[in-house]
């Protein structure tokens, strides 16, 4: 089975690294702020779902470090962790904001980092 997990991880990382993905989703508005924000958990879930849908692979494990502010040009870096422990950086960049909807591009790095020893 380890070969299957490694093969699946390699497939996911290869498919994700193959190109940029365009994603749109809505975010909640933070009270007292005119800038909508998407929570860290919602962002990670949305990125994982869109990557899975685009690559035809199972939903990957994605973590993001902070909420995404709904301001055009804002970027954050999330991390995709494969079953074998290898990681791939994923850049999320806000392309437009319509009311409380934040639209963003997802671009995966071309090279994965190996699993820690």
Secondary structure, DSSP 8 states (H G I E B T S, - for coil): -HHHHHHHHHHHHHHHHT-EEEEEEE-EE-TT-SSEEE-HHHHHHHHHHHHHHHHTS---EEEESS-EE-STT-EEEEEEE-TTS-EEEEEEEEEEEETTEEEEEEEE-SS-B----
